[in-house]
């Protein structure tokens, strides 16, 4: 039996625009960090793990330019976006 996971669509808290789809592992209810290797779409964000500018690019809404997260190097040398609380909404996708 596999580990528990959820798939969320992340939207901008200001304008409501779709940003990305995220595959969250574990049972915690909040999203504090978005790990690059768990981003599954769109390709603009899912290919960031293999990009050379992964530590320079902020998670930003394309529609209103709101900054939703800043890149950080987490424990175990894993790149993630440190999410800014209250500036994004998550919606659970049905499996």
Protein Blocks (a to p, Z undefined) as FASTA:
>chain_A
ZZdddddddddfklopafbdcddedjbfbdfbdcfklpgbdfklmmmmmpmklmmpccdd
fklopafbdcdddehiiacddddehiaccddddZZ
